[in-house]
Amino acid sequence: MKERWPVIDTHFHIGVNPLIHVTEQDMLKWMDDNGIDIQIAMQVNEGFTHETPDWNPFLGNDFIAKLQRNHPNRIIGLGRVHPW
């Protein structure tokens, strides 16, 4: 087998809001279907929150950190900080 560089996607929004509903399983399937080895993932646009809120377990930096912990060789989490 020929050695190759890893394929890295640097921009993927994951989570649930009124416009997007992408789960962990959806992202992993998409990665596998498209030959993505490493995914840099961030929360959906409304996700200016550090902690995952009770009303939406698919939001927040805590959720992104959990994804990275669950898949340390495949997912790099990108956290957000609200500038205001």
PyMOL commands that set and color helices and strands:
alter all, ss='L'
color gray80, all
select helices_A, chain A and resi 24-33+61-70
alter helices_A, ss='H'
color red, helices_A
select strands_A, chain A and resi 8-16+21-22+38-43+75-78
alter strands_A, ss='S'
color yellow, strands_A
deselect
rebuild
show_as cartoon
